[in-house]
Amino acid sequence: MTWVGWLVFQSPDTQAWQNDYLQGTGCEMYTETLSPSFTGMTFPQASELCFTKLKLLLLAIEIKGEGGADSKISINPRGAKIAANTQGFFIAQSADEVKRAWFYCKACHEDIKDETLIKKCKCKNCKLFYSIK
Ligand SMILES: [Zn+2]
């Protein structure tokens, strides 16, 4: 387990089902930038969307410090809103799976039931966005 994994594991805020998941799967911790579709969601909303739609467990996010302060990893920050280009910390089987969090587009993927179909989409908004990264 990575140090972030350990941190999450030790956190009193980590919910029981998340701990079970951590222990049960042998998955690893990955980081990925959350797509623009997550911006403005609360952490619980984003986490639920990741779990139900993307089949990813979002455990923590990076909160950027204000006024040049260091950013910190915030585990299960219930009240936090997702800012643009937030780094998420995920439990998943592979780095490829975690890319779904980056590719997820509300306009294109909202009705998709099979998470393996969530790939880089071709809509106008996304094209603009992906060309920046
Ligand atoms: Zn799209």
Backbone and ligand atoms as CSV (ligand in chain L), in Angstrom:
chain,resi,resn,atom,element,x,y,z
A,1,MET,N,N,0.844,-1.203,0.000
A,1,MET,CA,C,0.000,0.000,0.000
A,1,MET,C,C,0.879,1.253,0.000
A,2,THR,N,N,0.487,2.206,-0.783
A,2,THR,CA,C,1.236,3.463,-0.831
A,2,THR,C,C,1.002,4.260,0.438
A,3,TRP,N,N,1.768,5.306,0.608
A,3,TRP,CA,C,1.572,6.091,1.842
A,3,TRP,C,C,0.214,6.757,1.866
A,4,VAL,N,N,-0.283,7.127,0.697
A,4,VAL,CA,C,-1.620,7.735,0.664
A,4,VAL,C,C,-2.646,6.685,1.069
A,5,GLY,N,N,-2.446,5.487,0.567
A,5,GLY,CA,C,-3.343,4.395,0.935
A,5,GLY,C,C,-3.348,4.178,2.436
A,6,TRP,N,N,-2.177,4.225,2.995
A,6,TRP,CA,C,-2.058,4.033,4.436
A,6,TRP,C,C,-2.779,5.139,5.195
A,7,LEU,N,N,-2.577,6.345,4.693
A,7,LEU,CA,C,-3.205,7.523,5.295
A,7,LEU,C,C,-4.723,7.387,5.298
A,8,VAL,N,N,-5.246,6.955,4.155
A,8,VAL,CA,C,-6.684,6.796,4.014
A,8,VAL,C,C,-7.172,5.722,4.978
A,9,PHE,N,N,-6.395,4.678,5.038
A,9,PHE,CA,C,-6.730,3.543,5.880
A,9,PHE,C,C,-6.819,3.934,7.352
A,10,GLN,N,N,-5.941,4.846,7.733
A,10,GLN,CA,C,-5.870,5.269,9.129
A,10,GLN,C,C,-6.893,6.346,9.469
A,11,SER,N,N,-7.470,6.937,8.455
A,11,SER,CA,C,-8.324,8.088,8.707
A,11,SER,C,C,-9.620,7.694,9.408
A,12,PRO,N,N,-9.971,8.427,10.465
A,12,PRO,CA,C,-11.247,8.141,11.147
A,12,PRO,C,C,-12.442,8.455,10.252
A,13,ASP,N,N,-12.212,9.252,9.201
A,13,ASP,CA,C,-13.303,9.631,8.307
A,13,ASP,C,C,-13.565,8.584,7.225
A,14,THR,N,N,-12.656,7.643,7.079
A,14,THR,CA,C,-12.866,6.615,6.065
A,14,THR,C,C,-14.016,5.719,6.503
A,15,GLN,N,N,-14.982,5.593,5.624
A,15,GLN,CA,C,-16.159,4.830,5.990
A,15,GLN,C,C,-15.886,3.332,5.925
A,16,ALA,N,N,-16.673,2.601,6.670
A,16,ALA,CA,C,-16.437,1.162,6.798
A,16,ALA,C,C,-16.420,0.455,5.450
A,17,TRP,N,N,-17.384,0.811,4.583
A,17,TRP,CA,C,-17.428,0.123,3.286
A,17,TRP,C,C,-16.192,0.412,2.457
A,18,GLN,N,N,-15.618,1.586,2.657
A,18,GLN,CA,C,-14.407,1.930,1.919
A,18,GLN,C,C,-13.222,1.119,2.428
A,19,ASN,N,N,-13.171,0.938,3.732
A,19,ASN,CA,C,-12.114,0.109,4.298
A,19,ASN,C,C,-12.227,-1.332,3.825
A,20,ASP,N,N,-13.463,-1.843,3.782
A,20,ASP,CA,C,-13.685,-3.195,3.288
A,20,ASP,C,C,-13.183,-3.315,1.864
A,21,TYR,N,N,-13.505,-2.302,1.087
A,21,TYR,CA,C,-13.113,-2.293,-0.318
A,21,TYR,C,C,-11.591,-2.276,-0.446
A,22,LEU,N,N,-10.972,-1.455,0.367
A,22,LEU,CA,C,-9.512,-1.358,0.356
A,22,LEU,C,C,-8.860,-2.692,0.677
A,23,GLN,N,N,-9.432,-3.359,1.656
A,23,GLN,CA,C,-8.839,-4.611,2.101
A,23,GLN,C,C,-9.146,-5.753,1.138
A,24,GLY,N,N,-10.324,-5.692,0.530
A,24,GLY,CA,C,-10.810,-6.830,-0.221
A,24,GLY,C,C,-10.242,-6.981,-1.621
A,25,THR,N,N,-9.820,-5.911,-2.243
A,25,THR,CA,C,-9.553,-5.988,-3.667
A,25,THR,C,C,-8.084,-6.108,-4.047
A,26,GLY,N,N,-7.208,-5.663,-3.169
A,26,GLY,CA,C,-5.814,-5.630,-3.564
A,26,GLY,C,C,-5.552,-4.607,-4.639
A,27,CYS,N,N,-6.448,-3.652,-4.753
A,27,CYS,CA,C,-6.259,-2.588,-5.728
A,27,CYS,C,C,-5.222,-1.604,-5.224
A,28,GLU,N,N,-4.798,-0.769,-6.121
A,28,GLU,CA,C,-3.790,0.204,-5.744
A,28,GLU,C,C,-4.321,1.621,-5.837
A,29,MET,N,N,-3.559,2.510,-5.261
A,29,MET,CA,C,-3.922,3.920,-5.264
A,29,MET,C,C,-3.335,4.610,-6.493
A,30,TYR,N,N,-4.169,5.339,-7.176
A,30,TYR,CA,C,-3.709,6.111,-8.324
A,30,TYR,C,C,-4.209,7.545,-8.200
A,31,THR,N,N,-3.497,8.447,-8.826
A,31,THR,CA,C,-4.004,9.813,-8.886
A,31,THR,C,C,-4.358,10.150,-10.329
A,32,GLU,N,N,-5.376,10.953,-10.473
A,32,GLU,CA,C,-5.775,11.436,-11.796
A,32,GLU,C,C,-6.490,12.772,-11.609
A,33,THR,N,N,-6.357,13.629,-12.602
A,33,THR,CA,C,-7.067,14.897,-12.552
A,33,THR,C,C,-8.542,14.653,-12.841
A,34,LEU,N,N,-9.397,15.254,-12.065
A,34,LEU,CA,C,-10.835,15.108,-12.292
A,34,LEU,C,C,-11.253,15.964,-13.489
A,35,SER,N,N,-12.119,15.411,-14.311
A,35,SER,CA,C,-12.550,16.113,-15.520
A,35,SER,C,C,-13.393,17.336,-15.164
A,36,PRO,N,N,-13.569,18.231,-16.130
A,36,PRO,CA,C,-14.355,19.453,-15.860
A,36,PRO,C,C,-15.782,19.149,-15.419
A,37,SER,N,N,-16.285,17.966,-15.748
A,37,SER,CA,C,-17.652,17.628,-15.352
A,37,SER,C,C,-17.804,17.507,-13.836
A,38,PHE,N,N,-16.699,17.348,-13.139
A,38,PHE,CA,C,-16.755,17.244,-11.678
A,38,PHE,C,C,-16.693,18.607,-10.991
A,39,THR,N,N,-16.257,19.596,-11.739
A,39,THR,CA,C,-16.066,20.908,-11.129
A,39,THR,C,C,-17.369,21.445,-10.556
A,40,GLY,N,N,-17.319,21.880,-9.324
A,40,GLY,CA,C,-18.500,22.431,-8.666
A,40,GLY,C,C,-19.294,21.423,-7.856
A,41,MET,N,N,-19.022,20.127,-8.066
A,41,MET,CA,C,-19.688,19.108,-7.242
A,41,MET,C,C,-19.087,19.126,-5.843
A,42,THR,N,N,-19.846,18.630,-4.879
A,42,THR,CA,C,-19.258,18.413,-3.563
A,42,THR,C,C,-18.486,17.098,-3.619
A,43,PHE,N,N,-17.607,16.906,-2.660
A,43,PHE,CA,C,-16.840,15.658,-2.659
A,43,PHE,C,C,-17.738,14.427,-2.596
A,44,PRO,N,N,-18.745,14.406,-1.714
A,44,PRO,CA,C,-19.615,13.207,-1.690
A,44,PRO,C,C,-20.295,12.947,-3.029
A,45,GLN,N,N,-20.714,13.992,-3.735
A,45,GLN,CA,C,-21.339,13.808,-5.054
A,45,GLN,C,C,-20.341,13.214,-6.049
A,46,ALA,N,N,-19.144,13.760,-6.047
A,46,ALA,CA,C,-18.118,13.282,-6.970
A,46,ALA,C,C,-17.748,11.838,-6.664
A,47,SER,N,N,-17.637,11.557,-5.389
A,47,SER,CA,C,-17.254,10.217,-4.961
A,47,SER,C,C,-18.327,9.189,-5.362
A,48,GLU,N,N,-19.584,9.594,-5.197
A,48,GLU,CA,C,-20.683,8.694,-5.555
A,48,GLU,C,C,-20.711,8.455,-7.063
A,49,LEU,N,N,-20.522,9.530,-7.820
A,49,LEU,CA,C,-20.515,9.402,-9.275
A,49,LEU,C,C,-19.376,8.474,-9.724
A,50,CYS,N,N,-18.228,8.646,-9.125
A,50,CYS,CA,C,-17.085,7.801,-9.482
A,50,CYS,C,C,-17.385,6.335,-9.196
A,51,PHE,N,N,-18.033,6.104,-8.072
A,51,PHE,CA,C,-18.277,4.719,-7.675
A,51,PHE,C,C,-19.378,4.081,-8.507
A,52,THR,N,N,-20.473,4.799,-8.721
A,52,THR,CA,C,-21.603,4.196,-9.413
A,52,THR,C,C,-21.400,4.174,-10.926
A,53,LYS,N,N,-20.810,5.204,-11.481
A,53,LYS,CA,C,-20.698,5.304,-12.941
A,53,LYS,C,C,-19.360,4.829,-13.481
A,54,LEU,N,N,-18.306,5.200,-12.793
A,54,LEU,CA,C,-16.970,4.919,-13.326
A,54,LEU,C,C,-16.341,3.685,-12.696
A,55,LYS,N,N,-17.000,3.172,-11.657
A,55,LYS,CA,C,-16.488,2.012,-10.909
A,55,LYS,C,C,-15.097,2.281,-10.341
A,56,LEU,N,N,-14.965,3.485,-9.845
A,56,LEU,CA,C,-13.715,3.889,-9.205
A,56,LEU,C,C,-14.032,4.367,-7.800
A,57,LEU,N,N,-13.125,4.124,-6.912
A,57,LEU,CA,C,-13.320,4.601,-5.558
A,57,LEU,C,C,-12.477,5.856,-5.345
A,58,LEU,N,N,-13.169,6.973,-5.248
A,58,LEU,CA,C,-12.486,8.245,-4.996
A,58,LEU,C,C,-12.403,8.442,-3.489
A,59,LEU,N,N,-11.197,8.467,-2.986
A,59,LEU,CA,C,-11.023,8.520,-1.536
A,59,LEU,C,C,-10.600,9.887,-1.023
A,60,ALA,N,N,-9.891,10.592,-1.838
A,60,ALA,CA,C,-9.345,11.872,-1.360
A,60,ALA,C,C,-9.117,12.791,-2.547
A,61,ILE,N,N,-8.994,14.063,-2.255
A,61,ILE,CA,C,-8.641,15.026,-3.293
A,61,ILE,C,C,-7.543,15.940,-2.768
A,62,GLU,N,N,-6.876,16.539,-3.714
A,62,GLU,CA,C,-5.870,17.511,-3.348
A,62,GLU,C,C,-6.543,18.870,-3.260
A,63,ILE,N,N,-6.373,19.526,-2.144
A,63,ILE,CA,C,-6.923,20.867,-1.969
A,63,ILE,C,C,-5.765,21.847,-2.084
A,64,LYS,N,N,-5.890,22.721,-3.042
A,64,LYS,CA,C,-4.805,23.681,-3.259
A,64,LYS,C,C,-4.820,24.752,-2.172
A,65,GLY,N,N,-3.664,25.049,-1.644
A,65,GLY,CA,C,-3.556,26.065,-0.606
A,65,GLY,C,C,-3.815,27.448,-1.170
A,66,GLU,N,N,-4.405,28.282,-0.386
A,66,GLU,CA,C,-4.670,29.643,-0.851
A,66,GLU,C,C,-3.469,30.538,-0.600
A,67,GLY,N,N,-3.254,31.460,-1.501
A,67,GLY,CA,C,-2.182,32.429,-1.339
A,67,GLY,C,C,-0.808,31.788,-1.264
A,68,GLY,N,N,-0.583,30.776,-2.105
A,68,GLY,CA,C,0.742,30.176,-2.182
A,68,GLY,C,C,1.030,29.135,-1.108
A,69,ALA,N,N,0.046,28.837,-0.276
A,69,ALA,CA,C,0.242,27.806,0.744
A,69,ALA,C,C,0.351,26.431,0.065
A,70,ASP,N,N,0.993,25.487,0.726
A,70,ASP,CA,C,1.117,24.141,0.176
A,70,ASP,C,C,-0.255,23.505,0.014
A,71,SER,N,N,-0.379,22.695,-1.044
A,71,SER,CA,C,-1.630,21.964,-1.173
A,71,SER,C,C,-1.567,20.753,-0.251
A,72,LYS,N,N,-2.742,20.279,0.118
A,72,LYS,CA,C,-2.768,19.117,1.010
A,72,LYS,C,C,-3.778,18.101,0.515
A,73,ILE,N,N,-3.579,16.883,0.960
A,73,ILE,CA,C,-4.505,15.824,0.590
A,73,ILE,C,C,-5.609,15.777,1.620
A,74,SER,N,N,-6.822,15.882,1.145
A,74,SER,CA,C,-7.951,15.895,2.047
A,74,SER,C,C,-8.766,14.623,1.842
A,75,ILE,N,N,-8.904,13.845,2.901
A,75,ILE,CA,C,-9.594,12.560,2.809
A,75,ILE,C,C,-11.060,12.726,3.163
A,76,ASN,N,N,-11.914,12.281,2.250
A,76,ASN,CA,C,-13.353,12.384,2.480
A,76,ASN,C,C,-13.791,13.756,2.973
A,77,PRO,N,N,-13.399,14.796,2.279
A,77,PRO,CA,C,-13.780,16.139,2.755
A,77,PRO,C,C,-15.240,16.414,2.450
A,78,ARG,N,N,-16.087,16.160,3.404
A,78,ARG,CA,C,-17.531,16.175,3.152
A,78,ARG,C,C,-18.054,17.493,2.598
A,79,GLY,N,N,-17.515,18.591,3.091
A,79,GLY,CA,C,-18.056,19.882,2.663
A,79,GLY,C,C,-17.358,20.467,1.446
A,80,ALA,N,N,-16.266,19.837,0.997
A,80,ALA,CA,C,-15.441,20.458,-0.038
A,80,ALA,C,C,-16.124,20.435,-1.396
A,81,LYS,N,N,-15.915,21.498,-2.149
A,81,LYS,CA,C,-16.368,21.549,-3.537
A,81,LYS,C,C,-15.171,21.278,-4.429
A,82,ILE,N,N,-15.432,20.589,-5.536
A,82,ILE,CA,C,-14.355,20.243,-6.453
A,82,ILE,C,C,-14.008,21.467,-7.308
A,83,ALA,N,N,-12.769,21.889,-7.215
A,83,ALA,CA,C,-12.301,23.004,-8.034
A,83,ALA,C,C,-11.808,22.454,-9.377
A,84,ALA,N,N,-11.632,23.331,-10.354
A,84,ALA,CA,C,-11.125,22.892,-11.657
A,84,ALA,C,C,-9.735,22.290,-11.497
A,85,ASN,N,N,-9.483,21.247,-12.264
A,85,ASN,CA,C,-8.176,20.574,-12.274
A,85,ASN,C,C,-7.755,20.018,-10.919
A,86,THR,N,N,-8.715,19.525,-10.166
A,86,THR,CA,C,-8.404,18.904,-8.880
A,86,THR,C,C,-7.836,17.507,-9.093
A,87,GLN,N,N,-6.790,17.204,-8.364
A,87,GLN,CA,C,-6.238,15.855,-8.388
A,87,GLN,C,C,-7.055,14.966,-7.468
A,88,GLY,N,N,-7.474,13.831,-7.997
A,88,GLY,CA,C,-8.190,12.874,-7.171
A,88,GLY,C,C,-7.296,11.687,-6.837
A,89,PHE,N,N,-7.538,11.089,-5.686
A,89,PHE,CA,C,-6.826,9.875,-5.285
A,89,PHE,C,C,-7.808,8.723,-5.309
A,90,PHE,N,N,-7.502,7.752,-6.126
A,90,PHE,CA,C,-8.438,6.667,-6.399
A,90,PHE,C,C,-7.863,5.320,-6.011
A,91,ILE,N,N,-8.784,4.418,-5.707
A,91,ILE,CA,C,-8.433,3.007,-5.602
A,91,ILE,C,C,-8.946,2.335,-6.873
A,92,ALA,N,N,-8.076,1.667,-7.577
A,92,ALA,CA,C,-8.488,1.020,-8.823
A,92,ALA,C,C,-7.528,-0.107,-9.159
A,93,GLN,N,N,-7.898,-0.848,-10.210
A,93,GLN,CA,C,-7.069,-1.983,-10.626
A,93,GLN,C,C,-5.885,-1.532,-11.471
A,94,SER,N,N,-6.071,-0.446,-12.213
A,94,SER,CA,C,-5.006,-0.021,-13.109
A,94,SER,C,C,-5.099,1.473,-13.391
A,95,ALA,N,N,-4.007,2.021,-13.851
A,95,ALA,CA,C,-3.975,3.448,-14.181
A,95,ALA,C,C,-4.934,3.747,-15.337
A,96,ASP,N,N,-5.144,2.762,-16.210
A,96,ASP,CA,C,-6.067,2.950,-17.327
A,96,ASP,C,C,-7.493,3.201,-16.845
A,97,GLU,N,N,-7.902,2.463,-15.835
A,97,GLU,CA,C,-9.261,2.638,-15.297
A,97,GLU,C,C,-9.447,4.045,-14.748
A,98,VAL,N,N,-8.431,4.537,-14.095
A,98,VAL,CA,C,-8.538,5.826,-13.435
A,98,VAL,C,C,-8.690,6.956,-14.448
A,99,LYS,N,N,-8.235,6.711,-15.669
A,99,LYS,CA,C,-8.363,7.725,-16.723
A,99,LYS,C,C,-9.825,8.102,-16.985
A,100,ARG,N,N,-10.729,7.193,-16.640
A,100,ARG,CA,C,-12.157,7.507,-16.801
A,100,ARG,C,C,-12.538,8.780,-16.060
A,101,ALA,N,N,-11.909,9.014,-14.932
A,101,ALA,CA,C,-12.232,10.218,-14.157
A,101,ALA,C,C,-11.824,11.470,-14.929
A,102,TRP,N,N,-10.817,11.319,-15.753
A,102,TRP,CA,C,-10.346,12.436,-16.566
A,102,TRP,C,C,-11.197,12.579,-17.820
A,103,PHE,N,N,-11.637,11.450,-18.381
A,103,PHE,CA,C,-12.407,11.479,-19.622
A,103,PHE,C,C,-13.885,11.747,-19.384
A,104,TYR,N,N,-14.358,11.522,-18.177
A,104,TYR,CA,C,-15.795,11.607,-17.942
A,104,TYR,C,C,-16.347,12.971,-18.361
A,105,CYS,N,N,-17.363,12.903,-19.210
A,105,CYS,CA,C,-17.999,14.117,-19.727
A,105,CYS,C,C,-19.492,13.976,-19.488
A,106,LYS,N,N,-20.046,14.905,-18.746
A,106,LYS,CA,C,-21.451,14.819,-18.392
A,106,LYS,C,C,-22.321,14.794,-19.649
A,107,ALA,N,N,-21.957,15.612,-20.634
A,107,ALA,CA,C,-22.761,15.707,-21.850
A,107,ALA,C,C,-22.765,14.395,-22.633
A,108,CYS,N,N,-21.637,13.733,-22.691
A,108,CYS,CA,C,-21.505,12.547,-23.552
A,108,CYS,C,C,-21.726,11.234,-22.816
A,109,HIS,N,N,-21.467,11.191,-21.533
A,109,HIS,CA,C,-21.414,9.901,-20.834
A,109,HIS,C,C,-22.502,9.701,-19.795
A,110,GLU,N,N,-23.380,10.668,-19.666
A,110,GLU,CA,C,-24.344,10.582,-18.575
A,110,GLU,C,C,-25.202,9.315,-18.651
A,111,ASP,N,N,-25.535,8.893,-19.867
A,111,ASP,CA,C,-26.428,7.732,-20.014
A,111,ASP,C,C,-25.696,6.409,-20.222
A,112,ILE,N,N,-24.400,6.442,-20.209
A,112,ILE,CA,C,-23.636,5.207,-20.444
A,112,ILE,C,C,-23.689,4.303,-19.218
A,113,LYS,N,N,-24.019,3.049,-19.461
A,113,LYS,CA,C,-24.103,2.102,-18.352
A,113,LYS,C,C,-22.814,1.291,-18.209
A,114,ASP,N,N,-22.125,1.101,-19.303
A,114,ASP,CA,C,-20.906,0.302,-19.294
A,114,ASP,C,C,-19.704,1.232,-19.148
A,115,GLU,N,N,-19.062,1.151,-17.997
A,115,GLU,CA,C,-18.004,2.123,-17.696
A,115,GLU,C,C,-16.799,1.995,-18.637
A,116,THR,N,N,-16.674,0.826,-19.293
A,116,THR,CA,C,-15.527,0.671,-20.192
A,116,THR,C,C,-15.694,1.513,-21.465
A,117,LEU,N,N,-16.921,2.029,-21.678
A,117,LEU,CA,C,-17.163,2.867,-22.856
A,117,LEU,C,C,-16.850,4.340,-22.602
A,118,ILE,N,N,-16.455,4.637,-21.385
A,118,ILE,CA,C,-16.135,6.030,-21.082
A,118,ILE,C,C,-14.708,6.323,-21.543
A,119,LYS,N,N,-14.647,6.960,-22.678
A,119,LYS,CA,C,-13.363,7.294,-23.292
A,119,LYS,C,C,-13.402,8.758,-23.688
A,120,LYS,N,N,-12.276,9.243,-24.106
A,120,LYS,CA,C,-12.177,10.618,-24.567
A,120,LYS,C,C,-13.277,10.899,-25.577
A,121,CYS,N,N,-14.101,11.901,-25.291
A,121,CYS,CA,C,-15.239,12.147,-26.167
A,121,CYS,C,C,-14.895,13.223,-27.183
A,122,LYS,N,N,-15.819,13.415,-28.095
A,122,LYS,CA,C,-15.523,14.307,-29.217
A,122,LYS,C,C,-16.368,15.573,-29.204
A,123,CYS,N,N,-17.018,15.830,-28.107
A,123,CYS,CA,C,-17.870,17.012,-28.110
A,123,CYS,C,C,-17.023,18.283,-28.054
A,124,LYS,N,N,-17.653,19.367,-28.416
A,124,LYS,CA,C,-16.940,20.625,-28.597
A,124,LYS,C,C,-16.251,21.094,-27.309
A,125,ASN,N,N,-16.989,21.051,-26.215
A,125,ASN,CA,C,-16.447,21.518,-24.946
A,125,ASN,C,C,-15.169,20.791,-24.590
A,126,CYS,N,N,-15.223,19.479,-24.778
A,126,CYS,CA,C,-14.101,18.666,-24.349
A,126,CYS,C,C,-12.896,18.885,-25.237
A,127,LYS,N,N,-13.153,19.021,-26.522
A,127,LYS,CA,C,-12.054,19.232,-27.458
A,127,LYS,C,C,-11.244,20.449,-27.026
A,128,LEU,N,N,-11.955,21.479,-26.712
A,128,LEU,CA,C,-11.328,22.709,-26.271
A,128,LEU,C,C,-10.496,22.445,-25.018
A,129,PHE,N,N,-11.110,21.726,-24.111
A,129,PHE,CA,C,-10.456,21.490,-22.826
A,129,PHE,C,C,-9.222,20.597,-22.971
A,130,TYR,N,N,-9.380,19.523,-23.753
A,130,TYR,CA,C,-8.271,18.575,-23.864
A,130,TYR,C,C,-7.086,19.181,-24.616
A,131,SER,N,N,-7.383,20.141,-25.478
A,131,SER,CA,C,-6.284,20.733,-26.226
A,131,SER,C,C,-5.401,21.583,-25.298
A,132,ILE,N,N,-5.954,21.967,-24.156
A,132,ILE,CA,C,-5.192,22.776,-23.207
A,132,ILE,C,C,-4.221,21.900,-22.429
A,133,LYS,N,N,-4.668,20.700,-22.080
A,133,LYS,CA,C,-3.824,19.856,-21.221
A,133,LYS,C,C,-2.562,19.395,-21.960
L,1,ZN,ZN,ZN,-18.116,15.287,-24.286
